[in-house]
Structure formats: structure tokens, C-alpha cells
Amino acid sequence: MLEIKNLNTGYEKKQVVFDVSLAVTSGEIVSLIGPNGAGKSTILKAACGLIPAWSGGIFFNYQKLNGNEPPENLKLGISFCPQGNRVFDELSVSENLEIGGYTLKKHKSKERIQAVLEIFPTLKERLKQEAGSLSGGEQQMLAVARALIPEPKLLLLDEPSLGLAPYLVKELFDKFVELNKKLGITILIVEQKVRDVLAISNRVYALKLGRMVFEGQSEQFSTTNKLKEIFLD
């Protein structure tokens, strides 16, 4: 579904990602791990069109995305949920969800909001509440729910567990498995809570200093010394 070939990119003149290649097959949950500053979030931003690829190719269902803006990629079926509980604090939960459907016709947006609220029933009880008054876990669920409104085929998640208590991390990750299994949404997830994300992933890619240092099955990664090598050495 998603293929990144020999990607080089960064910010202004600073290169962050060096010759990275990865692939995500339809129906998978794939995790992208590595220390802070490894280039994980940068890869997601390039995949959704927030930053350009300096060289290399980004393909979605065999269609080249290089040069696309995020709205174009959203219409193709790629939705991005950025790091840090990104909600519109002064807007209600309902208004935040409506923003998620800005590319859809009004009746379709309403249908999608109702469908997503069935997945996140806690939000259903708080539709009139200001998003900024929600708990950290509820804000993260709202951010994910908003990203689901356009009915994506591929969901890019950037450190969704950031700042959450362990029990909320488990609850959120269980939701990701539900989205994958029940709705068939393919997921590429950047995450620092490595053991938690490996438990829900089919495959894993690991980055260090902007370069790929491991790729394989999640179980394979868990039973090697790679975790120590990547994060400590």
C-alpha cells in the first residue's frame, strides 16, 4: 500500500533522513521505532505531504506522491494524526470532528462522525464539551477520531501515547487493533513505548541517526539484542 524508496529529506538545509526505504502492506500494523531525533516523525511528514522528499520516491497503491500536498493525499486515503494531542482547544468535540470531514460532503461527514463515535463512545458523551477541557487520553482519542472521519485506507500515527498513563496507552492501542481488524485500516505508527507497540505490530522498522538499522517481524525484534543496540549503544 505504501512504499518509500531511498528517501532523503529534512528541514531547510539540515538533512534528517538518509536513503530510507520501507513498505507497508494492506492490512498491516507496522511500527517505526528509534531514539529521539532518529527521523521517525520526518518520514511520516514526508509520506503525508507536509514536507517534500529531497530525493527518492513515495508511492501509495503504486501512485507516486512526490510533490503532493496533504489534502491531495487525504483524498487518496492517507490520514495523519500528529504528535501531541493536537486538538482545537476552544472548539467543541463535535466541531473538532466536523473539521475532520472538511473534504467530504455534509451528509457524508455526518455519517462518518456517527460511525466514528461508535468506536469512541466516550466522545459521544462529550460532544458539546470544549476539547481543551478533555483529559489527555480523551484528547488523543479525539485526535485519532478526527483523523478517521475521511475514512482513510492508511492511518499514520505519530507517538499517540505521548504523555499518557500506562492504562490509557493500553486502551488506545487496543483501539488501534480494533480499527485494523474490524475496519481494515492499515496503520503505520511511530512510537517510543517500544514493547507496547511491538505487541500490536506485525512488522517493525528501526531507525538510528536517520538511517534504517533493522526491519523484520515484531517477534523477531523482541527476541534479539537490537533494542539495546538501537537505544543504548
Contacts in CASP RR format, 6 or more apart in sequence:
PFRMAT RR
TARGET T0000
AUTHOR 0000-0000-0000
METHOD contacts of the structure
MODEL  1
MLEIKNLNTGYEKKQVVFDVSLAVTSGEIVSLIGPNGAGKSTILKAACGL
IPAWSGGIFFNYQKLNGNEPPENLKLGISFCPQGNRVFDELSVSENLEIG
GYTLKKHKSKERIQAVLEIFPTLKERLKQEAGSLSGGEQQMLAVARALIP
EPKLLLLDEPSLGLAPYLVKELFDKFVELNKKLGITILIVEQKVRDVLAI
SNRVYALKLGRMVFEGQSEQFSTTNKLKEIFLD
1 24 0 8 1.000
1 25 0 8 1.000
1 26 0 8 1.000
1 27 0 8 1.000
1 60 0 8 1.000
1 61 0 8 1.000
1 153 0 8 1.000
1 154 0 8 1.000
1 186 0 8 1.000
2 22 0 8 1.000
2 23 0 8 1.000
2 24 0 8 1.000
2 47 0 8 1.000
2 58 0 8 1.000
2 59 0 8 1.000
2 60 0 8 1.000
2 78 0 8 1.000
2 154 0 8 1.000
2 186 0 8 1.000
2 188 0 8 1.000
3 22 0 8 1.000
3 23 0 8 1.000
3 24 0 8 1.000
3 58 0 8 1.000
3 59 0 8 1.000
4 20 0 8 1.000
4 21 0 8 1.000
4 22 0 8 1.000
4 23 0 8 1.000
4 43 0 8 1.000
4 46 0 8 1.000
4 47 0 8 1.000
4 57 0 8 1.000
4 58 0 8 1.000
4 59 0 8 1.000
5 21 0 8 1.000
5 56 0 8 1.000
5 57 0 8 1.000
5 58 0 8 1.000
5 59 0 8 1.000
6 19 0 8 1.000
6 20 0 8 1.000
6 21 0 8 1.000
6 55 0 8 1.000
6 56 0 8 1.000
6 57 0 8 1.000
7 17 0 8 1.000
7 19 0 8 1.000
7 20 0 8 1.000
7 21 0 8 1.000
7 43 0 8 1.000
7 46 0 8 1.000
7 53 0 8 1.000
7 55 0 8 1.000
7 56 0 8 1.000
7 57 0 8 1.000
7 58 0 8 1.000
8 15 0 8 1.000
8 17 0 8 1.000
8 18 0 8 1.000
8 19 0 8 1.000
8 20 0 8 1.000
8 53 0 8 1.000
8 54 0 8 1.000
8 55 0 8 1.000
8 56 0 8 1.000
9 15 0 8 1.000
9 16 0 8 1.000
9 17 0 8 1.000
9 42 0 8 1.000
9 46 0 8 1.000
9 51 0 8 1.000
9 52 0 8 1.000
9 53 0 8 1.000
9 54 0 8 1.000
10 16 0 8 1.000
10 17 0 8 1.000
10 42 0 8 1.000
10 51 0 8 1.000
10 54 0 8 1.000
11 42 0 8 1.000
11 51 0 8 1.000
15 54 0 8 1.000
16 37 0 8 1.000
16 39 0 8 1.000
16 42 0 8 1.000
16 210 0 8 1.000
17 39 0 8 1.000
17 42 0 8 1.000
17 43 0 8 1.000
17 46 0 8 1.000
17 210 0 8 1.000
18 210 0 8 1.000
18 211 0 8 1.000
19 211 0 8 1.000
20 43 0 8 1.000
20 207 0 8 1.000
20 210 0 8 1.000
20 211 0 8 1.000
20 212 0 8 1.000
21 212 0 8 1.000
22 30 0 8 1.000
22 32 0 8 1.000
22 43 0 8 1.000
22 205 0 8 1.000
22 212 0 8 1.000
22 215 0 8 1.000
24 30 0 8 1.000
24 154 0 8 1.000
24 186 0 8 1.000
24 188 0 8 1.000
25 186 0 8 1.000
26 153 0 8 1.000
26 186 0 8 1.000
27 180 0 8 1.000
27 184 0 8 1.000
27 185 0 8 1.000
27 186 0 8 1.000
28 186 0 8 1.000
28 187 0 8 1.000
28 202 0 8 1.000
28 203 0 8 1.000
29 176 0 8 1.000
29 177 0 8 1.000
29 180 0 8 1.000
29 186 0 8 1.000
29 187 0 8 1.000
29 189 0 8 1.000
29 200 0 8 1.000
29 201 0 8 1.000
29 202 0 8 1.000
30 187 0 8 1.000
30 188 0 8 1.000
30 189 0 8 1.000
30 201 0 8 1.000
30 202 0 8 1.000
30 203 0 8 1.000
30 204 0 8 1.000
30 205 0 8 1.000
31 188 0 8 1.000
31 189 0 8 1.000
31 190 0 8 1.000
31 191 0 8 1.000
31 197 0 8 1.000
31 198 0 8 1.000
31 201 0 8 1.000
31 203 0 8 1.000
31 204 0 8 1.000
31 205 0 8 1.000
31 218 0 8 1.000
32 40 0 8 1.000
32 43 0 8 1.000
32 44 0 8 1.000
32 188 0 8 1.000
32 189 0 8 1.000
32 190 0 8 1.000
32 191 0 8 1.000
32 204 0 8 1.000
32 205 0 8 1.000
32 206 0 8 1.000
32 207 0 8 1.000
33 40 0 8 1.000
33 190 0 8 1.000
33 191 0 8 1.000
33 192 0 8 1.000
33 194 0 8 1.000
33 197 0 8 1.000
33 204 0 8 1.000
33 205 0 8 1.000
33 206 0 8 1.000
33 207 0 8 1.000
33 230 0 8 1.000
34 40 0 8 1.000
34 192 0 8 1.000
34 194 0 8 1.000
34 206 0 8 1.000
34 207 0 8 1.000
34 208 0 8 1.000
34 230 0 8 1.000
34 231 0 8 1.000
35 208 0 8 1.000
35 230 0 8 1.000
35 231 0 8 1.000
36 192 0 8 1.000
37 210 0 8 1.000
38 207 0 8 1.000
38 208 0 8 1.000
38 209 0 8 1.000
38 210 0 8 1.000
39 207 0 8 1.000
39 210 0 8 1.000
40 158 0 8 1.000
40 190 0 8 1.000
40 207 0 8 1.000
41 83 0 8 1.000
41 158 0 8 1.000
41 159 0 8 1.000
41 190 0 8 1.000
42 51 0 8 1.000
43 190 0 8 1.000
43 207 0 8 1.000
44 80 0 8 1.000
44 156 0 8 1.000
44 158 0 8 1.000
44 188 0 8 1.000
44 190 0 8 1.000
45 51 0 8 1.000
45 80 0 8 1.000
46 52 0 8 1.000
46 53 0 8 1.000
46 58 0 8 1.000
47 58 0 8 1.000
47 65 0 8 1.000
47 73 0 8 1.000
47 78 0 8 1.000
47 80 0 8 1.000
47 156 0 8 1.000
47 188 0 8 1.000
48 70 0 8 1.000
48 73 0 8 1.000
48 78 0 8 1.000
48 79 0 8 1.000
48 80 0 8 1.000
48 156 0 8 1.000
49 65 0 8 1.000
49 67 0 8 1.000
49 68 0 8 1.000
49 69 0 8 1.000
49 70 0 8 1.000
49 73 0 8 1.000
50 70 0 8 1.000
50 80 0 8 1.000
52 66 0 8 1.000
52 67 0 8 1.000
53 66 0 8 1.000
53 67 0 8 1.000
56 66 0 8 1.000
57 64 0 8 1.000
57 65 0 8 1.000
57 66 0 8 1.000
58 64 0 8 1.000
58 65 0 8 1.000
58 66 0 8 1.000
59 65 0 8 1.000
60 73 0 8 1.000
60 76 0 8 1.000
60 77 0 8 1.000
60 78 0 8 1.000
60 154 0 8 1.000
61 76 0 8 1.000
61 153 0 8 1.000
63 76 0 8 1.000
65 73 0 8 1.000
65 76 0 8 1.000
68 76 0 8 1.000
70 80 0 8 1.000
71 103 0 8 1.000
74 103 0 8 1.000
74 150 0 8 1.000
74 152 0 8 1.000
75 103 0 8 1.000
75 150 0 8 1.000
77 150 0 8 1.000
77 151 0 8 1.000
77 152 0 8 1.000
77 153 0 8 1.000
77 154 0 8 1.000
78 152 0 8 1.000
78 153 0 8 1.000
78 154 0 8 1.000
78 156 0 8 1.000
79 147 0 8 1.000
79 148 0 8 1.000
79 150 0 8 1.000
79 152 0 8 1.000
79 154 0 8 1.000
79 155 0 8 1.000
79 156 0 8 1.000
80 147 0 8 1.000
80 156 0 8 1.000
80 158 0 8 1.000
81 143 0 8 1.000
81 144 0 8 1.000
81 146 0 8 1.000
81 147 0 8 1.000
81 155 0 8 1.000
81 156 0 8 1.000
81 157 0 8 1.000
81 158 0 8 1.000
81 160 0 8 1.000
82 143 0 8 1.000
82 158 0 8 1.000
83 158 0 8 1.000
83 159 0 8 1.000
83 162 0 8 1.000
83 190 0 8 1.000
84 140 0 8 1.000
84 143 0 8 1.000
84 158 0 8 1.000
84 159 0 8 1.000
84 162 0 8 1.000
85 136 0 8 1.000
85 137 0 8 1.000
85 139 0 8 1.000
85 140 0 8 1.000
85 143 0 8 1.000
85 162 0 8 1.000
86 143 0 8 1.000
87 96 0 8 1.000
87 131 0 8 1.000
87 132 0 8 1.000
87 134 0 8 1.000
87 139 0 8 1.000
87 142 0 8 1.000
87 143 0 8 1.000
87 146 0 8 1.000
88 95 0 8 1.000
88 96 0 8 1.000
88 99 0 8 1.000
88 131 0 8 1.000
89 130 0 8 1.000
89 131 0 8 1.000
89 132 0 8 1.000
90 130 0 8 1.000
90 131 0 8 1.000
90 132 0 8 1.000
91 99 0 8 1.000
91 130 0 8 1.000
91 131 0 8 1.000
92 127 0 8 1.000
92 128 0 8 1.000
92 129 0 8 1.000
92 130 0 8 1.000
92 131 0 8 1.000
93 123 0 8 1.000
93 126 0 8 1.000
93 127 0 8 1.000
93 128 0 8 1.000
93 129 0 8 1.000
93 131 0 8 1.000
93 134 0 8 1.000
93 142 0 8 1.000
94 113 0 8 1.000
94 127 0 8 1.000
94 128 0 8 1.000
96 131 0 8 1.000
96 142 0 8 1.000
96 146 0 8 1.000
97 113 0 8 1.000
97 116 0 8 1.000
97 117 0 8 1.000
97 123 0 8 1.000
97 142 0 8 1.000
97 145 0 8 1.000
97 146 0 8 1.000
97 149 0 8 1.000
98 109 0 8 1.000
98 113 0 8 1.000
99 146 0 8 1.000
100 109 0 8 1.000
100 146 0 8 1.000
100 147 0 8 1.000
100 149 0 8 1.000
100 150 0 8 1.000
101 109 0 8 1.000
101 112 0 8 1.000
101 113 0 8 1.000
101 149 0 8 1.000
101 150 0 8 1.000
102 109 0 8 1.000
103 150 0 8 1.000
104 112 0 8 1.000
104 149 0 8 1.000
104 150 0 8 1.000
109 149 0 8 1.000
112 148 0 8 1.000
112 149 0 8 1.000
112 150 0 8 1.000
112 151 0 8 1.000
113 149 0 8 1.000
116 145 0 8 1.000
116 148 0 8 1.000
116 149 0 8 1.000
117 123 0 8 1.000
117 124 0 8 1.000
117 145 0 8 1.000
118 124 0 8 1.000
119 145 0 8 1.000
119 148 0 8 1.000
119 175 0 8 1.000
119 178 0 8 1.000
119 179 0 8 1.000
119 183 0 8 1.000
120 141 0 8 1.000
120 142 0 8 1.000
120 144 0 8 1.000
120 145 0 8 1.000
120 175 0 8 1.000
122 138 0 8 1.000
122 141 0 8 1.000
123 138 0 8 1.000
123 141 0 8 1.000
123 142 0 8 1.000
123 145 0 8 1.000
126 134 0 8 1.000
126 138 0 8 1.000
131 139 0 8 1.000
131 142 0 8 1.000
132 139 0 8 1.000
134 142 0 8 1.000
136 163 0 8 1.000
136 164 0 8 1.000
136 168 0 8 1.000
137 164 0 8 1.000
137 168 0 8 1.000
137 172 0 8 1.000
140 160 0 8 1.000
140 164 0 8 1.000
140 168 0 8 1.000
140 172 0 8 1.000
141 172 0 8 1.000
141 175 0 8 1.000
143 160 0 8 1.000
144 157 0 8 1.000
144 160 0 8 1.000
144 172 0 8 1.000
144 175 0 8 1.000
147 155 0 8 1.000
148 155 0 8 1.000
148 179 0 8 1.000
148 185 0 8 1.000
152 185 0 8 1.000
153 185 0 8 1.000
153 186 0 8 1.000
154 185 0 8 1.000
154 186 0 8 1.000
154 187 0 8 1.000
154 188 0 8 1.000
155 179 0 8 1.000
155 185 0 8 1.000
155 186 0 8 1.000
155 187 0 8 1.000
155 188 0 8 1.000
156 188 0 8 1.000
156 189 0 8 1.000
157 176 0 8 1.000
157 187 0 8 1.000
157 188 0 8 1.000
157 189 0 8 1.000
157 190 0 8 1.000
157 191 0 8 1.000
158 190 0 8 1.000
159 190 0 8 1.000
159 191 0 8 1.000
159 192 0 8 1.000
160 172 0 8 1.000
160 176 0 8 1.000
160 189 0 8 1.000
160 191 0 8 1.000
161 169 0 8 1.000
161 172 0 8 1.000
161 173 0 8 1.000
161 191 0 8 1.000
161 192 0 8 1.000
161 193 0 8 1.000
161 196 0 8 1.000
162 192 0 8 1.000
164 172 0 8 1.000
169 193 0 8 1.000
169 196 0 8 1.000
170 196 0 8 1.000
173 196 0 8 1.000
173 197 0 8 1.000
173 199 0 8 1.000
173 200 0 8 1.000
176 187 0 8 1.000
176 189 0 8 1.000
176 200 0 8 1.000
177 200 0 8 1.000
179 185 0 8 1.000
179 187 0 8 1.000
180 186 0 8 1.000
180 187 0 8 1.000
189 197 0 8 1.000
189 201 0 8 1.000
191 197 0 8 1.000
194 227 0 8 1.000
194 231 0 8 1.000
195 222 0 8 1.000
197 204 0 8 1.000
198 204 0 8 1.000
198 218 0 8 1.000
198 221 0 8 1.000
198 222 0 8 1.000
199 218 0 8 1.000
201 218 0 8 1.000
202 217 0 8 1.000
202 218 0 8 1.000
203 215 0 8 1.000
203 216 0 8 1.000
203 217 0 8 1.000
203 218 0 8 1.000
204 214 0 8 1.000
204 215 0 8 1.000
204 216 0 8 1.000
204 217 0 8 1.000
204 218 0 8 1.000
204 221 0 8 1.000
205 212 0 8 1.000
205 214 0 8 1.000
205 215 0 8 1.000
205 216 0 8 1.000
206 212 0 8 1.000
206 213 0 8 1.000
206 214 0 8 1.000
206 215 0 8 1.000
206 221 0 8 1.000
206 226 0 8 1.000
206 230 0 8 1.000
207 213 0 8 1.000
208 230 0 8 1.000
213 226 0 8 1.000
213 229 0 8 1.000
213 230 0 8 1.000
214 221 0 8 1.000
214 226 0 8 1.000
214 230 0 8 1.000
221 227 0 8 1.000
END
